[in-house]
Amino acid sequence: MAKSFYHFLMRFRNGNDELSKFAEGAFRDLSFPKESNDYDELSRYLELNGDYLSTMTIFDLAWTYYEQYENKF
């Protein structure tokens, strides 16, 4: 079974770039759908609740990394 997007995202927490800020924001967001690996569900959630994202482009970039990572396993 694939790791959730949240689990994958947590590997980026300790940095200073936008992806790291996204990961830290998701970590602090107690309502983040932590078990989801569904793009549409996550995208809808972030559009309504992701005030810690400066732009949805950061989510799209992280999702691309997630897909590439998951396709390796």
PDB file of N, CA, C and O in Angstrom, chain B, residues numbered from 101:
ATOM      1  N   MET B 101       0.837  -1.192   0.000  1.00  0.00           N
ATOM      2  CA  MET B 101       0.000   0.000   0.000  1.00  0.00           C
ATOM      3  C   MET B 101       0.878   1.251   0.000  1.00  0.00           C
ATOM      4  O   MET B 101       1.900   1.305   0.684  1.00  0.00           O
ATOM      5  N   ALA B 102       0.476   2.225  -0.756  1.00  0.00           N
ATOM      6  CA  ALA B 102       1.246   3.468  -0.865  1.00  0.00           C
ATOM      7  C   ALA B 102       1.185   4.260   0.438  1.00  0.00           C
ATOM      8  O   ALA B 102       0.174   4.260   1.140  1.00  0.00           O
ATOM      9  N   LYS B 103       2.275   4.922   0.737  1.00  0.00           N
ATOM     10  CA  LYS B 103       2.285   5.833   1.877  1.00  0.00           C
ATOM     11  C   LYS B 103       1.352   6.989   1.582  1.00  0.00           C
ATOM     12  O   LYS B 103       1.158   7.369   0.427  1.00  0.00           O
ATOM     13  N   SER B 104       0.783   7.539   2.627  1.00  0.00           N
ATOM     14  CA  SER B 104      -0.076   8.700   2.423  1.00  0.00           C
ATOM     15  C   SER B 104       0.772   9.888   1.971  1.00  0.00           C
ATOM     16  O   SER B 104       1.982   9.933   2.196  1.00  0.00           O
ATOM     17  N   PHE B 105       0.115  10.836   1.337  1.00  0.00           N
ATOM     18  CA  PHE B 105       0.806  12.049   0.910  1.00  0.00           C
ATOM     19  C   PHE B 105       1.401  12.764   2.116  1.00  0.00           C
ATOM     20  O   PHE B 105       2.532  13.247   2.061  1.00  0.00           O
ATOM     21  N   TYR B 106       0.642  12.830   3.198  1.00  0.00           N
ATOM     22  CA  TYR B 106       1.124  13.487   4.418  1.00  0.00           C
ATOM     23  C   TYR B 106       2.422  12.844   4.908  1.00  0.00           C
ATOM     24  O   TYR B 106       3.387  13.539   5.227  1.00  0.00           O
ATOM     25  N   HIS B 107       2.435  11.529   4.961  1.00  0.00           N
ATOM     26  CA  HIS B 107       3.631  10.820   5.418  1.00  0.00           C
ATOM     27  C   HIS B 107       4.830  11.162   4.529  1.00  0.00           C
ATOM     28  O   HIS B 107       5.930  11.404   5.025  1.00  0.00           O
ATOM     29  N   PHE B 108       4.611  11.181   3.230  1.00  0.00           N
ATOM     30  CA  PHE B 108       5.668  11.551   2.289  1.00  0.00           C
ATOM     31  C   PHE B 108       6.112  12.996   2.512  1.00  0.00           C
ATOM     32  O   PHE B 108       7.309  13.283   2.518  1.00  0.00           O
ATOM     33  N   LEU B 109       5.164  13.895   2.692  1.00  0.00           N
ATOM     34  CA  LEU B 109       5.459  15.321   2.829  1.00  0.00           C
ATOM     35  C   LEU B 109       6.323  15.622   4.054  1.00  0.00           C
ATOM     36  O   LEU B 109       7.116  16.564   4.040  1.00  0.00           O
ATOM     37  N   MET B 110       6.174  14.841   5.090  1.00  0.00           N
ATOM     38  CA  MET B 110       6.896  15.111   6.335  1.00  0.00           C
ATOM     39  C   MET B 110       8.415  15.052   6.175  1.00  0.00           C
ATOM     40  O   MET B 110       9.141  15.606   7.001  1.00  0.00           O
ATOM     41  N   ARG B 111       8.894  14.402   5.144  1.00  0.00           N
ATOM     42  CA  ARG B 111      10.350  14.342   4.917  1.00  0.00           C
ATOM     43  C   ARG B 111      10.941  15.711   4.565  1.00  0.00           C
ATOM     44  O   ARG B 111      12.160  15.881   4.600  1.00  0.00           O
ATOM     45  N   PHE B 112      10.095  16.681   4.230  1.00  0.00           N
ATOM     46  CA  PHE B 112      10.555  18.011   3.823  1.00  0.00           C
ATOM     47  C   PHE B 112      10.457  19.055   4.939  1.00  0.00           C
ATOM     48  O   PHE B 112      10.701  20.236   4.691  1.00  0.00           O
ATOM     49  N   ARG B 113      10.109  18.651   6.147  1.00  0.00           N
ATOM     50  CA  ARG B 113       9.834  19.610   7.228  1.00  0.00           C
ATOM     51  C   ARG B 113      11.015  20.484   7.627  1.00  0.00           C
ATOM     52  O   ARG B 113      10.806  21.655   7.944  1.00  0.00           O
ATOM     53  N   ASN B 114      12.195  19.997   7.629  1.00  0.00           N
ATOM     54  CA  ASN B 114      13.329  20.726   8.203  1.00  0.00           C
ATOM     55  C   ASN B 114      14.120  21.516   7.169  1.00  0.00           C
ATOM     56  O   ASN B 114      15.274  21.194   6.885  1.00  0.00           O
ATOM     57  N   GLY B 115      13.511  22.528   6.618  1.00  0.00           N
ATOM     58  CA  GLY B 115      14.177  23.365   5.633  1.00  0.00           C
ATOM     59  C   GLY B 115      13.630  24.779   5.685  1.00  0.00           C
ATOM     60  O   GLY B 115      12.806  25.107   6.539  1.00  0.00           O
ATOM     61  N   ASN B 116      14.092  25.608   4.770  1.00  0.00           N
ATOM     62  CA  ASN B 116      13.664  27.004   4.741  1.00  0.00           C
ATOM     63  C   ASN B 116      12.950  27.393   3.451  1.00  0.00           C
ATOM     64  O   ASN B 116      12.588  28.556   3.270  1.00  0.00           O
ATOM     65  N   ASP B 117      12.745  26.435   2.558  1.00  0.00           N
ATOM     66  CA  ASP B 117      12.102  26.752   1.284  1.00  0.00           C
ATOM     67  C   ASP B 117      10.584  26.623   1.403  1.00  0.00           C
ATOM     68  O   ASP B 117      10.069  26.248   2.456  1.00  0.00           O
ATOM     69  N   GLU B 118       9.879  26.931   0.334  1.00  0.00           N
ATOM     70  CA  GLU B 118       8.409  26.911   0.344  1.00  0.00           C
ATOM     71  C   GLU B 118       7.852  25.514   0.591  1.00  0.00           C
ATOM     72  O   GLU B 118       6.831  25.368   1.262  1.00  0.00           O
ATOM     73  N   LEU B 119       8.504  24.494   0.059  1.00  0.00           N
ATOM     74  CA  LEU B 119       8.048  23.119   0.271  1.00  0.00           C
ATOM     75  C   LEU B 119       8.162  22.748   1.748  1.00  0.00           C
ATOM     76  O   LEU B 119       7.283  22.081   2.293  1.00  0.00           O
ATOM     77  N   SER B 120       9.231  23.175   2.386  1.00  0.00           N
ATOM     78  CA  SER B 120       9.407  22.917   3.816  1.00  0.00           C
ATOM     79  C   SER B 120       8.374  23.655   4.646  1.00  0.00           C
ATOM     80  O   SER B 120       7.886  23.126   5.645  1.00  0.00           O
ATOM     81  N   LYS B 121       8.034  24.876   4.241  1.00  0.00           N
ATOM     82  CA  LYS B 121       7.001  25.636   4.956  1.00  0.00           C
ATOM     83  C   LYS B 121       5.643  24.950   4.815  1.00  0.00           C
ATOM     84  O   LYS B 121       4.860  24.914   5.764  1.00  0.00           O
ATOM     85  N   PHE B 122       5.369  24.409   3.634  1.00  0.00           N
ATOM     86  CA  PHE B 122       4.147  23.653   3.416  1.00  0.00           C
ATOM     87  C   PHE B 122       4.113  22.435   4.338  1.00  0.00           C
ATOM     88  O   PHE B 122       3.107  22.187   5.001  1.00  0.00           O
ATOM     89  N   ALA B 123       5.194  21.684   4.381  1.00  0.00           N
ATOM     90  CA  ALA B 123       5.259  20.493   5.228  1.00  0.00           C
ATOM     91  C   ALA B 123       5.050  20.861   6.697  1.00  0.00           C
ATOM     92  O   ALA B 123       4.325  20.169   7.411  1.00  0.00           O
ATOM     93  N   GLU B 124       5.666  21.919   7.139  1.00  0.00           N
ATOM     94  CA  GLU B 124       5.514  22.354   8.527  1.00  0.00           C
ATOM     95  C   GLU B 124       4.073  22.793   8.803  1.00  0.00           C
ATOM     96  O   GLU B 124       3.521  22.495   9.862  1.00  0.00           O
ATOM     97  N   GLY B 125       3.475  23.496   7.851  1.00  0.00           N
ATOM     98  CA  GLY B 125       2.085  23.903   8.000  1.00  0.00           C
ATOM     99  C   GLY B 125       1.143  22.713   8.080  1.00  0.00           C
ATOM    100  O   GLY B 125       0.224  22.701   8.900  1.00  0.00           O
ATOM    101  N   ALA B 126       1.362  21.718   7.241  1.00  0.00           N
ATOM    102  CA  ALA B 126       0.538  20.507   7.261  1.00  0.00           C
ATOM    103  C   ALA B 126       0.718  19.766   8.586  1.00  0.00           C
ATOM    104  O   ALA B 126      -0.242  19.222   9.130  1.00  0.00           O
ATOM    105  N   PHE B 127       1.932  19.745   9.096  1.00  0.00           N
ATOM    106  CA  PHE B 127       2.216  19.097  10.370  1.00  0.00           C
ATOM    107  C   PHE B 127       1.430  19.759  11.501  1.00  0.00           C
ATOM    108  O   PHE B 127       0.911  19.077  12.385  1.00  0.00           O
ATOM    109  N   ARG B 128       1.345  21.071  11.469  1.00  0.00           N
ATOM    110  CA  ARG B 128       0.648  21.823  12.524  1.00  0.00           C
ATOM    111  C   ARG B 128      -0.872  21.858  12.333  1.00  0.00           C
ATOM    112  O   ARG B 128      -1.607  22.220  13.251  1.00  0.00           O
ATOM    113  N   ASP B 129      -1.337  21.484  11.146  1.00  0.00           N
ATOM    114  CA  ASP B 129      -2.760  21.474  10.816  1.00  0.00           C
ATOM    115  C   ASP B 129      -3.381  20.165  11.317  1.00  0.00           C
ATOM    116  O   ASP B 129      -3.248  19.120  10.679  1.00  0.00           O
ATOM    117  N   LEU B 130      -4.048  20.235  12.448  1.00  0.00           N
ATOM    118  CA  LEU B 130      -4.595  19.029  13.073  1.00  0.00           C
ATOM    119  C   LEU B 130      -5.705  18.382  12.255  1.00  0.00           C
ATOM    120  O   LEU B 130      -6.029  17.216  12.477  1.00  0.00           O
ATOM    121  N   SER B 131      -6.291  19.115  11.317  1.00  0.00           N
ATOM    122  CA  SER B 131      -7.373  18.569  10.490  1.00  0.00           C
ATOM    123  C   SER B 131      -6.897  18.063   9.130  1.00  0.00           C
ATOM    124  O   SER B 131      -7.701  17.547   8.354  1.00  0.00           O
ATOM    125  N   PHE B 132      -5.608  18.200   8.827  1.00  0.00           N
ATOM    126  CA  PHE B 132      -5.085  17.756   7.539  1.00  0.00           C
ATOM    127  C   PHE B 132      -5.437  16.281   7.332  1.00  0.00           C
ATOM    128  O   PHE B 132      -5.280  15.480   8.254  1.00  0.00           O
ATOM    129  N   PRO B 133      -5.907  15.911   6.143  1.00  0.00           N
ATOM    130  CA  PRO B 133      -6.260  14.505   5.885  1.00  0.00           C
ATOM    131  C   PRO B 133      -5.001  13.618   5.787  1.00  0.00           C
ATOM    132  O   PRO B 133      -4.496  13.345   4.699  1.00  0.00           O
ATOM    133  N   LYS B 134      -4.535  13.198   6.917  1.00  0.00           N
ATOM    134  CA  LYS B 134      -3.239  12.522   7.039  1.00  0.00           C
ATOM    135  C   LYS B 134      -3.163  11.159   6.360  1.00  0.00           C
ATOM    136  O   LYS B 134      -2.069  10.708   6.019  1.00  0.00           O
ATOM    137  N   GLU B 135      -4.273  10.507   6.161  1.00  0.00           N
ATOM    138  CA  GLU B 135      -4.254   9.165   5.565  1.00  0.00           C
ATOM    139  C   GLU B 135      -4.554   9.174   4.069  1.00  0.00           C
ATOM    140  O   GLU B 135      -4.543   8.121   3.430  1.00  0.00           O
ATOM    141  N   SER B 136      -4.816  10.331   3.513  1.00  0.00           N
ATOM    142  CA  SER B 136      -5.238  10.416   2.117  1.00  0.00           C
ATOM    143  C   SER B 136      -4.062  10.340   1.142  1.00  0.00           C
ATOM    144  O   SER B 136      -2.966  10.828   1.416  1.00  0.00           O
ATOM    145  N   ASN B 137      -4.326   9.719   0.011  1.00  0.00           N
ATOM    146  CA  ASN B 137      -3.406   9.773  -1.125  1.00  0.00           C
ATOM    147  C   ASN B 137      -4.201  10.093  -2.397  1.00  0.00           C
ATOM    148  O   ASN B 137      -3.854   9.661  -3.496  1.00  0.00           O
ATOM    149  N   ASP B 138      -5.280  10.866  -2.206  1.00  0.00           N
ATOM    150  CA  ASP B 138      -6.153  11.263  -3.304  1.00  0.00           C
ATOM    151  C   ASP B 138      -5.938  12.743  -3.625  1.00  0.00           C
ATOM    152  O   ASP B 138      -6.195  13.612  -2.791  1.00  0.00           O
ATOM    153  N   TYR B 139      -5.469  13.017  -4.830  1.00  0.00           N
ATOM    154  CA  TYR B 139      -5.151  14.387  -5.240  1.00  0.00           C
ATOM    155  C   TYR B 139      -6.339  15.330  -5.076  1.00  0.00           C
ATOM    156  O   TYR B 139      -6.195  16.416  -4.516  1.00  0.00           O
ATOM    157  N   ASP B 140      -7.508  14.922  -5.560  1.00  0.00           N
ATOM    158  CA  ASP B 140      -8.678  15.805  -5.521  1.00  0.00           C
ATOM    159  C   ASP B 140      -9.086  16.136  -4.086  1.00  0.00           C
ATOM    160  O   ASP B 140      -9.377  17.289  -3.770  1.00  0.00           O
ATOM    161  N   GLU B 141      -9.104  15.139  -3.234  1.00  0.00           N
ATOM    162  CA  GLU B 141      -9.462  15.374  -1.831  1.00  0.00           C
ATOM    163  C   GLU B 141      -8.486  16.348  -1.174  1.00  0.00           C
ATOM    164  O   GLU B 141      -8.900  17.286  -0.492  1.00  0.00           O
ATOM    165  N   LEU B 142      -7.205  16.123  -1.380  1.00  0.00           N
ATOM    166  CA  LEU B 142      -6.185  16.986  -0.776  1.00  0.00           C
ATOM    167  C   LEU B 142      -6.232  18.398  -1.350  1.00  0.00           C
ATOM    168  O   LEU B 142      -6.109  19.376  -0.612  1.00  0.00           O
ATOM    169  N   SER B 143      -6.406  18.503  -2.638  1.00  0.00           N
ATOM    170  CA  SER B 143      -6.472  19.801  -3.289  1.00  0.00           C
ATOM    171  C   SER B 143      -7.658  20.617  -2.780  1.00  0.00           C
ATOM    172  O   SER B 143      -7.518  21.799  -2.465  1.00  0.00           O
ATOM    173  N   ARG B 144      -8.822  19.979  -2.701  1.00  0.00           N
ATOM    174  CA  ARG B 144     -10.008  20.671  -2.178  1.00  0.00           C
ATOM    175  C   ARG B 144      -9.774  21.115  -0.734  1.00  0.00           C
ATOM    176  O   ARG B 144     -10.101  22.242  -0.362  1.00  0.00           O
ATOM    177  N   TYR B 145      -9.213  20.231   0.066  1.00  0.00           N
ATOM    178  CA  TYR B 145      -8.955  20.573   1.459  1.00  0.00           C
ATOM    179  C   TYR B 145      -8.043  21.799   1.553  1.00  0.00           C
ATOM    180  O   TYR B 145      -8.322  22.736   2.301  1.00  0.00           O
ATOM    181  N   LEU B 146      -6.962  21.780   0.793  1.00  0.00           N
ATOM    182  CA  LEU B 146      -5.983  22.869   0.872  1.00  0.00           C
ATOM    183  C   LEU B 146      -6.539  24.185   0.326  1.00  0.00           C
ATOM    184  O   LEU B 146      -6.207  25.257   0.833  1.00  0.00           O
ATOM    185  N   GLU B 147      -7.370  24.108  -0.688  1.00  0.00           N
ATOM    186  CA  GLU B 147      -7.971  25.329  -1.218  1.00  0.00           C
ATOM    187  C   GLU B 147      -8.839  26.017  -0.174  1.00  0.00           C
ATOM    188  O   GLU B 147      -8.932  27.244  -0.152  1.00  0.00           O
ATOM    189  N   LEU B 148      -9.471  25.236   0.685  1.00  0.00           N
ATOM    190  CA  LEU B 148     -10.353  25.792   1.711  1.00  0.00           C
ATOM    191  C   LEU B 148      -9.643  26.061   3.039  1.00  0.00           C
ATOM    192  O   LEU B 148     -10.048  26.946   3.792  1.00  0.00           O
ATOM    193  N   ASN B 149      -8.588  25.303   3.325  1.00  0.00           N
ATOM    194  CA  ASN B 149      -7.989  25.351   4.659  1.00  0.00           C
ATOM    195  C   ASN B 149      -6.481  25.586   4.669  1.00  0.00           C
ATOM    196  O   ASN B 149      -5.890  25.714   5.741  1.00  0.00           O
ATOM    197  N   GLY B 150      -5.861  25.643   3.524  1.00  0.00           N
ATOM    198  CA  GLY B 150      -4.400  25.715   3.469  1.00  0.00           C
ATOM    199  C   GLY B 150      -3.859  27.123   3.487  1.00  0.00           C
ATOM    200  O   GLY B 150      -3.095  27.510   2.603  1.00  0.00           O
ATOM    201  N   ASP B 151      -4.247  27.896   4.487  1.00  0.00           N
ATOM    202  CA  ASP B 151      -3.768  29.280   4.553  1.00  0.00           C
ATOM    203  C   ASP B 151      -2.266  29.371   4.784  1.00  0.00           C
ATOM    204  O   ASP B 151      -1.689  30.453   4.673  1.00  0.00           O
ATOM    205  N   TYR B 152      -1.634  28.269   5.099  1.00  0.00           N
ATOM    206  CA  TYR B 152      -0.180  28.221   5.257  1.00  0.00           C
ATOM    207  C   TYR B 152       0.538  28.006   3.919  1.00  0.00           C
ATOM    208  O   TYR B 152       1.768  27.993   3.871  1.00  0.00           O
ATOM    209  N   LEU B 153      -0.219  27.840   2.848  1.00  0.00           N
ATOM    210  CA  LEU B 153       0.357  27.715   1.505  1.00  0.00           C
ATOM    211  C   LEU B 153       0.326  29.078   0.821  1.00  0.00           C
ATOM    212  O   LEU B 153      -0.727  29.709   0.736  1.00  0.00           O
ATOM    213  N   SER B 154       1.463  29.526   0.340  1.00  0.00           N
ATOM    214  CA  SER B 154       1.490  30.810  -0.364  1.00  0.00           C
ATOM    215  C   SER B 154       0.824  30.696  -1.736  1.00  0.00           C
ATOM    216  O   SER B 154       0.274  31.673  -2.245  1.00  0.00           O
ATOM    217  N   THR B 155       0.875  29.512  -2.328  1.00  0.00           N
ATOM    218  CA  THR B 155       0.257  29.250  -3.628  1.00  0.00           C
ATOM    219  C   THR B 155       0.043  27.742  -3.775  1.00  0.00           C
ATOM    220  O   THR B 155       0.812  26.949  -3.231  1.00  0.00           O
ATOM    221  N   MET B 156      -0.991  27.348  -4.504  1.00  0.00           N
ATOM    222  CA  MET B 156      -1.263  25.925  -4.728  1.00  0.00           C
ATOM    223  C   MET B 156      -0.194  25.280  -5.598  1.00  0.00           C
ATOM    224  O   MET B 156      -0.118  24.054  -5.672  1.00  0.00           O
ATOM    225  N   THR B 157       0.625  26.077  -6.250  1.00  0.00           N
ATOM    226  CA  THR B 157       1.727  25.531  -7.047  1.00  0.00           C
ATOM    227  C   THR B 157       2.664  24.705  -6.172  1.00  0.00           C
ATOM    228  O   THR B 157       3.246  23.725  -6.639  1.00  0.00           O
ATOM    229  N   ILE B 158       2.811  25.091  -4.919  1.00  0.00           N
ATOM    230  CA  ILE B 158       3.670  24.335  -3.995  1.00  0.00           C
ATOM    231  C   ILE B 158       3.089  22.944  -3.776  1.00  0.00           C
ATOM    232  O   ILE B 158       3.825  21.957  -3.764  1.00  0.00           O
ATOM    233  N   PHE B 159       1.776  22.861  -3.604  1.00  0.00           N
ATOM    234  CA  PHE B 159       1.132  21.557  -3.478  1.00  0.00           C
ATOM    235  C   PHE B 159       1.341  20.733  -4.741  1.00  0.00           C
ATOM    236  O   PHE B 159       1.660  19.547  -4.660  1.00  0.00           O
ATOM    237  N   ASP B 160       1.165  21.347  -5.901  1.00  0.00           N
ATOM    238  CA  ASP B 160       1.348  20.622  -7.169  1.00  0.00           C
ATOM    239  C   ASP B 160       2.767  20.086  -7.305  1.00  0.00           C
ATOM    240  O   ASP B 160       2.968  18.963  -7.766  1.00  0.00           O
ATOM    241  N   LEU B 161       3.741  20.878  -6.909  1.00  0.00           N
ATOM    242  CA  LEU B 161       5.137  20.421  -6.945  1.00  0.00           C
ATOM    243  C   LEU B 161       5.332  19.236  -6.001  1.00  0.00           C
ATOM    244  O   LEU B 161       5.932  18.229  -6.377  1.00  0.00           O
ATOM    245  N   ALA B 162       4.829  19.357  -4.789  1.00  0.00           N
ATOM    246  CA  ALA B 162       4.957  18.262  -3.817  1.00  0.00           C
ATOM    247  C   ALA B 162       4.244  17.012  -4.322  1.00  0.00           C
ATOM    248  O   ALA B 162       4.744  15.902  -4.142  1.00  0.00           O
ATOM    249  N   TRP B 163       3.092  17.179  -4.948  1.00  0.00           N
ATOM    250  CA  TRP B 163       2.352  16.036  -5.483  1.00  0.00           C
ATOM    251  C   TRP B 163       3.152  15.349  -6.595  1.00  0.00           C
ATOM    252  O   TRP B 163       3.179  14.120  -6.670  1.00  0.00           O
ATOM    253  N   THR B 164       3.793  16.128  -7.446  1.00  0.00           N
ATOM    254  CA  THR B 164       4.633  15.553  -8.506  1.00  0.00           C
ATOM    255  C   THR B 164       5.753  14.717  -7.903  1.00  0.00           C
ATOM    256  O   THR B 164       6.014  13.606  -8.364  1.00  0.00           O
ATOM    257  N   TYR B 165       6.416  15.242  -6.875  1.00  0.00           N
ATOM    258  CA  TYR B 165       7.462  14.479  -6.178  1.00  0.00           C
ATOM    259  C   TYR B 165       6.889  13.202  -5.584  1.00  0.00           C
ATOM    260  O   TYR B 165       7.508  12.141  -5.663  1.00  0.00           O
ATOM    261  N   TYR B 166       5.711  13.304  -4.990  1.00  0.00           N
ATOM    262  CA  TYR B 166       5.049  12.158  -4.371  1.00  0.00           C
ATOM    263  C   TYR B 166       4.772  11.068  -5.416  1.00  0.00           C
ATOM    264  O   TYR B 166       5.055   9.893  -5.184  1.00  0.00           O
ATOM    265  N   GLU B 167       4.223  11.466  -6.556  1.00  0.00           N
ATOM    266  CA  GLU B 167       3.939  10.486  -7.607  1.00  0.00           C
ATOM    267  C   GLU B 167       5.210   9.817  -8.105  1.00  0.00           C
ATOM    268  O   GLU B 167       5.226   8.604  -8.318  1.00  0.00           O
ATOM    269  N   GLN B 168       6.268  10.584  -8.293  1.00  0.00           N
ATOM    270  CA  GLN B 168       7.531  10.019  -8.757  1.00  0.00           C
ATOM    271  C   GLN B 168       8.093   9.043  -7.726  1.00  0.00           C
ATOM    272  O   GLN B 168       8.595   7.978  -8.087  1.00  0.00           O
ATOM    273  N   TYR B 169       8.011   9.397  -6.463  1.00  0.00           N
ATOM    274  CA  TYR B 169       8.503   8.543  -5.392  1.00  0.00           C
ATOM    275  C   TYR B 169       7.696   7.249  -5.324  1.00  0.00           C
ATOM    276  O   TYR B 169       8.271   6.164  -5.241  1.00  0.00           O
ATOM    277  N   GLU B 170       6.389   7.356  -5.357  1.00  0.00           N
ATOM    278  CA  GLU B 170       5.536   6.189  -5.238  1.00  0.00           C
ATOM    279  C   GLU B 170       5.669   5.255  -6.440  1.00  0.00           C
ATOM    280  O   GLU B 170       5.515   4.042  -6.297  1.00  0.00           O
ATOM    281  N   ASN B 171       5.951   5.800  -7.611  1.00  0.00           N
ATOM    282  CA  ASN B 171       6.110   4.952  -8.803  1.00  0.00           C
ATOM    283  C   ASN B 171       7.396   4.140  -8.771  1.00  0.00           C
ATOM    284  O   ASN B 171       7.544   3.182  -9.530  1.00  0.00           O
ATOM    285  N   LYS B 172       8.323   4.512  -7.901  1.00  0.00           N
ATOM    286  CA  LYS B 172       9.572   3.753  -7.772  1.00  0.00           C
ATOM    287  C   LYS B 172       9.377   2.480  -6.957  1.00  0.00           C
ATOM    288  O   LYS B 172      10.192   1.560  -7.030  1.00  0.00           O
ATOM    289  N   PHE B 173       8.293   2.426  -6.179  1.00  0.00           N
ATOM    290  CA  PHE B 173       8.101   1.292  -5.262  1.00  0.00           C
ATOM    291  C   PHE B 173       6.870   0.507  -5.574  1.00  0.00           C
ATOM    292  O   PHE B 173       6.575  -0.475  -4.892  1.00  0.00           O
TER     293      PHE B 173
END
